[in-house]
Amino acid sequence: MRNTLTDLRNHLFETIEALKDDENPMPVDRARAISEAAGKLIESGKMELQYLDLMGDREASKFFDTPLLALPGNRPARQVGG
């Protein structure tokens, strides 16, 4: 899947590298816009995790590269209606 948390990190590192380019640095206002957009994605990911936690669903997210059940401390999903 494209557009995962790893992709976001890669884009942010590319932005940092472009800012540091001595010969042709990225304009600061463009880097700021990228950073703000990344912040919105991170906030939406936090909301998604909160929703999944409330619903007891540990496998629905495609944004996170690791299945949520595989992360330390995660419990199996609750059975709905059972």
N, CA, C and O atoms as a GROMACS GRO file, in nm:
protein
  328
    1MET      N    1   0.084  -0.118   0.000
    1MET     CA    2   0.000   0.000   0.000
    1MET      C    3   0.088   0.125   0.000
    1MET      O    4   0.193   0.128   0.064
    2ARG      N    5   0.046   0.224  -0.070
    2ARG     CA    6   0.114   0.352  -0.072
    2ARG      C    7   0.053   0.443   0.034
    2ARG      O    8  -0.056   0.418   0.085
    3ASN      N    9   0.125   0.549   0.065
    3ASN     CA   10   0.078   0.650   0.161
    3ASN      C   11   0.065   0.594   0.302
    3ASN      O   12  -0.038   0.609   0.367
    4THR      N   13   0.169   0.531   0.347
    4THR     CA   14   0.174   0.479   0.483
    4THR      C   15   0.257   0.573   0.569
    4THR      O   16   0.310   0.673   0.521
    5LEU      N   17   0.267   0.540   0.696
    5LEU     CA   18   0.348   0.618   0.788
    5LEU      C   19   0.494   0.622   0.742
    5LEU      O   20   0.561   0.724   0.758
    6THR      N   21   0.543   0.512   0.688
    6THR     CA   22   0.680   0.510   0.637
    6THR      C   23   0.696   0.606   0.520
    6THR      O   24   0.797   0.676   0.511
    7ASP      N   25   0.597   0.612   0.432
    7ASP     CA   26   0.602   0.707   0.320
    7ASP      C   27   0.607   0.851   0.372
    7ASP      O   28   0.682   0.934   0.320
    8LEU      N   29   0.527   0.880   0.474
    8LEU     CA   30   0.525   1.014   0.533
    8LEU      C   31   0.663   1.049   0.588
    8LEU      O   32   0.715   1.158   0.564
    9ARG      N   33   0.722   0.957   0.661
    9ARG     CA   34   0.857   0.981   0.714
    9ARG      C   35   0.956   1.007   0.601
    9ARG      O   36   1.039   1.098   0.610
   10ASN      N   37   0.949   0.928   0.496
   10ASN     CA   38   1.040   0.946   0.383
   10ASN      C   39   1.024   1.084   0.321
   10ASN      O   40   1.124   1.149   0.288
   11HIS      N   41   0.901   1.129   0.304
   11HIS     CA   42   0.877   1.263   0.249
   11HIS      C   43   0.934   1.372   0.340
   11HIS      O   44   0.990   1.470   0.293
   12LEU      N   45   0.918   1.354   0.469
   12LEU     CA   46   0.970   1.454   0.562
   12LEU      C   47   1.123   1.457   0.560
   12LEU      O   48   1.183   1.564   0.567
   13PHE      N   49   1.186   1.340   0.552
   13PHE     CA   50   1.332   1.338   0.541
   13PHE      C   51   1.379   1.400   0.409
   13PHE      O   52   1.482   1.468   0.406
   14GLU      N   53   1.305   1.376   0.301
   14GLU     CA   54   1.339   1.440   0.174
   14GLU      C   55   1.330   1.591   0.185
   14GLU      O   56   1.412   1.663   0.129
   15THR      N   57   1.230   1.639   0.258
   15THR     CA   58   1.214   1.783   0.278
   15THR      C   59   1.333   1.840   0.355
   15THR      O   60   1.386   1.945   0.318
   16ILE      N   61   1.375   1.771   0.459
   16ILE     CA   62   1.491   1.816   0.536
   16ILE      C   63   1.616   1.819   0.448
   16ILE      O   64   1.694   1.914   0.453
   17GLU      N   65   1.634   1.714   0.369
   17GLU     CA   66   1.750   1.709   0.280
   17GLU      C   67   1.746   1.824   0.180
   17GLU      O   68   1.848   1.885   0.150
   18ALA      N   69   1.627   1.852   0.126
   18ALA     CA   70   1.613   1.961   0.029
   18ALA      C   71   1.640   2.097   0.094
   18ALA      O   72   1.698   2.185   0.030
   19LEU      N   73   1.600   2.114   0.216
   19LEU     CA   74   1.630   2.238   0.287
   19LEU      C   75   1.779   2.257   0.308
   19LEU      O   76   1.829   2.370   0.305
   20LYS      N   77   1.851   2.147   0.328
   20LYS     CA   78   1.995   2.153   0.355
   20LYS      C   79   2.080   2.163   0.228
   20LYS      O   80   2.201   2.183   0.237
   21ASP      N   81   2.018   2.150   0.112
   21ASP     CA   82   2.091   2.156  -0.014
   21ASP      C   83   2.151   2.296  -0.031
   21ASP      O   84   2.078   2.394  -0.046
   22ASP      N   85   2.284   2.306  -0.030
   22ASP     CA   86   2.351   2.436  -0.038
   22ASP      C   87   2.334   2.503  -0.174
   22ASP      O   88   2.327   2.625  -0.183
   23GLU      N   89   2.327   2.423  -0.280
   23GLU     CA   90   2.319   2.479  -0.415
   23GLU      C   91   2.178   2.521  -0.455
   23GLU      O   92   2.159   2.621  -0.524
   24ASN      N   93   2.079   2.445  -0.412
   24ASN     CA   94   1.941   2.475  -0.452
   24ASN      C   95   1.847   2.438  -0.337
   24ASN      O   96   1.773   2.340  -0.348
   25PRO      N   97   1.848   2.514  -0.228
   25PRO     CA   98   1.764   2.477  -0.113
   25PRO      C   99   1.615   2.497  -0.142
   25PRO      O  100   1.576   2.587  -0.217
   26MET      N  101   1.534   2.412  -0.082
   26MET     CA  102   1.390   2.425  -0.093
   26MET      C  103   1.347   2.555  -0.025
   26MET      O  104   1.399   2.588   0.081
   27PRO      N  105   1.254   2.628  -0.084
   27PRO     CA  106   1.203   2.748  -0.017
   27PRO      C  107   1.140   2.713   0.118
   27PRO      O  108   1.069   2.613   0.130
   28VAL      N  109   1.167   2.794   0.218
   28VAL     CA  110   1.120   2.766   0.354
   28VAL      C  111   0.968   2.760   0.359
   28VAL      O  112   0.912   2.678   0.432
   29ASP      N  113   0.899   2.846   0.284
   29ASP     CA  114   0.753   2.845   0.288
   29ASP      C  115   0.697   2.713   0.233
   29ASP      O  116   0.594   2.665   0.281
   30ARG      N  117   0.763   2.656   0.135
   30ARG     CA  118   0.720   2.525   0.082
   30ARG      C  119   0.743   2.416   0.186
   30ARG      O  120   0.657   2.331   0.207
   31ALA      N  121   0.860   2.418   0.251
   31ALA     CA  122   0.889   2.320   0.355
   31ALA      C  123   0.790   2.332   0.470
   31ALA      O  124   0.746   2.232   0.526
   32ARG      N  125   0.754   2.455   0.504
   32ARG     CA  126   0.656   2.477   0.611
   32ARG      C  127   0.520   2.418   0.572
   32ARG      O  128   0.452   2.358   0.656
   33ALA      N  129   0.480   2.436   0.447
   33ALA     CA  130   0.353   2.380   0.400
   33ALA      C  131   0.355   2.227   0.406
   33ALA      O  132   0.256   2.166   0.445
   34ILE      N  133   0.467   2.167   0.369
   34ILE     CA  134   0.480   2.021   0.378
   34ILE      C  135   0.471   1.976   0.523
   34ILE      O  136   0.403   1.878   0.554
   35SER      N  137   0.538   2.048   0.611
   35SER     CA  138   0.536   2.015   0.753
   35SER      C  139   0.394   2.025   0.811
   35SER      O  140   0.352   1.939   0.888
   36GLU      N  141   0.322   2.130   0.774
   36GLU     CA  142   0.185   2.146   0.823
   36GLU      C  143   0.094   2.035   0.772
   36GLU      O  144   0.010   1.984   0.846
   37ALA      N  145   0.110   1.997   0.646
   37ALA     CA  146   0.030   1.887   0.591
   37ALA      C  147   0.063   1.757   0.662
   37ALA      O  148  -0.026   1.677   0.692
   38ALA      N  149   0.191   1.734   0.689
   38ALA     CA  150   0.231   1.614   0.762
   38ALA      C  151   0.170   1.612   0.901
   38ALA      O  152   0.127   1.507   0.950
   39GLY      N  153   0.167   1.728   0.966
   39GLY     CA  154   0.105   1.738   1.098
   39GLY      C  155  -0.041   1.699   1.096
   39GLY      O  156  -0.089   1.633   1.188
   40LYS      N  157  -0.112   1.739   0.991
   40LYS     CA  158  -0.254   1.701   0.977
   40LYS      C  159  -0.268   1.550   0.960
   40LYS      O  160  -0.358   1.489   1.017
   41LEU      N  161  -0.178   1.490   0.883
   41LEU     CA  162  -0.182   1.345   0.866
   41LEU      C  163  -0.156   1.273   0.997
   41LEU      O  164  -0.221   1.173   1.028
   42ILE      N  165  -0.061   1.324   1.074
   42ILE     CA  166  -0.030   1.264   1.203
   42ILE      C  167  -0.150   1.275   1.297
   42ILE      O  168  -0.182   1.179   1.367
   43GLU      N  169  -0.214   1.390   1.299
   43GLU     CA  170  -0.333   1.408   1.384
   43GLU      C  171  -0.445   1.313   1.341
   43GLU      O  172  -0.515   1.257   1.426
   44SER      N  173  -0.462   1.295   1.210
   44SER     CA  174  -0.568   1.204   1.165
   44SER      C  175  -0.532   1.060   1.203
   44SER      O  176  -0.621   0.981   1.235
   45GLY      N  177  -0.404   1.026   1.202
   45GLY     CA  178  -0.361   0.893   1.246
   45GLY      C  179  -0.390   0.871   1.394
   45GLY      O  180  -0.432   0.763   1.434
   46LYS      N  181  -0.367   0.975   1.475
   46LYS     CA  182  -0.399   0.966   1.618
   46LYS      C  183  -0.548   0.944   1.639
   46LYS      O  184  -0.589   0.862   1.722
   47MET      N  185  -0.629   1.017   1.564
   47MET     CA  186  -0.775   1.000   1.574
   47MET      C  187  -0.815   0.860   1.531
   47MET      O  188  -0.904   0.799   1.592
   48GLU      N  189  -0.751   0.809   1.427
   48GLU     CA  190  -0.781   0.674   1.380
   48GLU      C  191  -0.750   0.571   1.487
   48GLU      O  192  -0.828   0.479   1.510
   49LEU      N  193  -0.635   0.587   1.553
   49LEU     CA  194  -0.599   0.494   1.661
   49LEU      C  195  -0.700   0.500   1.775
   49LEU      O  196  -0.736   0.397   1.831
   50GLN      N  197  -0.744   0.620   1.811
   50GLN     CA  198  -0.843   0.635   1.918
   50GLN      C  199  -0.972   0.566   1.879
   50GLN      O  200  -1.033   0.496   1.960
   51TYR      N  201  -1.015   0.585   1.755
   51TYR     CA  202  -1.139   0.522   1.708
   51TYR      C  203  -1.125   0.369   1.710
   51TYR      O  204  -1.214   0.299   1.759
   52LEU      N  205  -1.013   0.318   1.657
   52LEU     CA  206  -0.994   0.173   1.654
   52LEU      C  207  -0.989   0.116   1.794
   52LEU      O  208  -1.039   0.006   1.818
   53ASP      N  209  -0.929   0.190   1.888
   53ASP     CA  210  -0.924   0.144   2.026
   53ASP      C  211  -1.064   0.138   2.086
   53ASP      O  212  -1.099   0.042   2.155
   54LEU      N  213  -1.144   0.240   2.060
   54LEU     CA  214  -1.282   0.241   2.112
   54LEU      C  215  -1.365   0.128   2.053
   54LEU      O  216  -1.449   0.069   2.122
   55MET      N  217  -1.341   0.097   1.927
   55MET     CA  218  -1.418  -0.007   1.858
   55MET      C  219  -1.361  -0.146   1.883
   55MET      O  220  -1.425  -0.246   1.850
   56GLY      N  221  -1.242  -0.154   1.942
   56GLY     CA  222  -1.180  -0.283   1.967
   56GLY      C  223  -1.123  -0.346   1.842
   56GLY      O  224  -1.097  -0.467   1.841
   57ASP      N  225  -1.103  -0.269   1.738
   57ASP     CA  226  -1.051  -0.321   1.611
   57ASP      C  227  -0.902  -0.295   1.606
   57ASP      O  228  -0.859  -0.180   1.614
   58ARG      N  229  -0.820  -0.400   1.594
   58ARG     CA  230  -0.676  -0.384   1.596
   58ARG      C  231  -0.612  -0.413   1.460
   58ARG      O  232  -0.490  -0.419   1.450
   59GLU      N  233  -0.692  -0.430   1.356
   59GLU     CA  234  -0.634  -0.464   1.227
   59GLU      C  235  -0.684  -0.377   1.111
   59GLU      O  236  -0.642  -0.400   0.997
   60ALA      N  237  -0.770  -0.281   1.134
   60ALA     CA  238  -0.836  -0.210   1.026
   60ALA      C  239  -0.748  -0.107   0.956
   60ALA      O  240  -0.771  -0.078   0.839
   61SER      N  241  -0.649  -0.050   1.023
   61SER     CA  242  -0.572   0.061   0.967
   61SER      C  243  -0.476   0.014   0.859
   61SER      O  244  -0.405  -0.086   0.875
   62LYS      N  245  -0.473   0.087   0.750
   62LYS     CA  246  -0.376   0.063   0.643
   62LYS      C  247  -0.265   0.168   0.647
   62LYS      O  248  -0.164   0.154   0.578
   63PHE      N  249  -0.284   0.272   0.727
   63PHE     CA  250  -0.187   0.381   0.736
   63PHE      C  251  -0.061   0.337   0.811
   63PHE      O  252   0.050   0.378   0.776
   64PHE      N  253  -0.080   0.253   0.912
   64PHE     CA  254   0.033   0.208   0.993
   64PHE      C  255   0.091   0.082   0.929
   64PHE      O  256   0.018  -0.010   0.892
   65ASP      N  257   0.222   0.079   0.917
   65ASP     CA  258   0.288  -0.030   0.844
   65ASP      C  259   0.286  -0.163   0.918
   65ASP      O  260   0.293  -0.268   0.855
   66THR      N  261   0.277  -0.160   1.049
   66THR     CA  262   0.279  -0.280   1.131
   66THR      C  263   0.137  -0.311   1.176
   66THR      O  264   0.067  -0.222   1.225
   67PRO      N  265   0.092  -0.435   1.162
   67PRO     CA  266  -0.041  -0.467   1.217
   67PRO      C  267  -0.045  -0.430   1.365
   67PRO      O  268   0.048  -0.460   1.439
   68LEU      N  269  -0.151  -0.365   1.406
   68LEU     CA  270  -0.160  -0.314   1.543
   68LEU      C  271  -0.150  -0.426   1.646
   68LEU      O  272  -0.102  -0.402   1.757
   69LEU      N  273  -0.195  -0.546   1.614
   69LEU     CA  274  -0.185  -0.657   1.708
   69LEU      C  275  -0.040  -0.695   1.734
   69LEU      O  276  -0.009  -0.749   1.841
   70ALA      N  277   0.047  -0.668   1.639
   70ALA     CA  278   0.186  -0.708   1.653
   70ALA      C  279   0.265  -0.616   1.745
   70ALA      O  280   0.377  -0.649   1.785
   71LEU      N  281   0.210  -0.500   1.779
   71LEU     CA  282   0.281  -0.405   1.863
   71LEU      C  283   0.272  -0.445   2.009
   71LEU      O  284   0.170  -0.498   2.053
   72PRO      N  285   0.379  -0.421   2.085
   72PRO     CA  286   0.379  -0.458   2.226
   72PRO      C  287   0.264  -0.392   2.302
   72PRO      O  288   0.231  -0.276   2.279
   73GLY      N  289   0.202  -0.468   2.391
   73GLY     CA  290   0.097  -0.414   2.476
   73GLY      C  291  -0.042  -0.416   2.415
   73GLY      O  292  -0.139  -0.385   2.484
   74ASN      N  293  -0.055  -0.452   2.289
   74ASN     CA  294  -0.188  -0.455   2.228
   74ASN      C  295  -0.258  -0.586   2.262
   74ASN      O  296  -0.197  -0.693   2.263
   75ARG      N  297  -0.383  -0.574   2.289
   75ARG     CA  298  -0.465  -0.688   2.324
   75ARG      C  299  -0.548  -0.730   2.202
   75ARG      O  300  -0.570  -0.649   2.112
   76PRO      N  301  -0.594  -0.853   2.198
   76PRO     CA  302  -0.678  -0.895   2.088
   76PRO      C  303  -0.806  -0.812   2.082
   76PRO      O  304  -0.851  -0.760   2.184
   77ALA      N  305  -0.864  -0.801   1.966
   77ALA     CA  306  -0.987  -0.726   1.949
   77ALA      C  307  -1.101  -0.791   2.028
   77ALA      O  308  -1.108  -0.913   2.041
   78ARG      N  309  -1.189  -0.707   2.080
   78ARG     CA  310  -1.307  -0.758   2.151
   78ARG      C  311  -1.405  -0.815   2.049
   78ARG      O  312  -1.416  -0.766   1.937
   79GLN      N  313  -1.473  -0.918   2.090
   79GLN     CA  314  -1.574  -0.977   2.004
   79GLN      C  315  -1.703  -0.896   2.015
   79GLN      O  316  -1.752  -0.874   2.126
   80VAL      N  317  -1.756  -0.853   1.904
   80VAL     CA  318  -1.880  -0.775   1.904
   80VAL      C  319  -1.996  -0.872   1.907
   80VAL      O  320  -2.003  -0.965   1.826
   81GLY      N  321  -2.089  -0.849   2.000
   81GLY     CA  322  -2.209  -0.929   2.009
   81GLY      C  323  -2.189  -1.068   2.070
   81GLY      O  324  -2.277  -1.153   2.060
   82GLY      N  325  -2.074  -1.092   2.131
   82GLY     CA  326  -2.052  -1.225   2.182
   82GLY      C  327  -2.008  -1.222   2.318
   82GLY      O  328  -1.984  -1.327   2.378
   0.00000   0.00000   0.00000
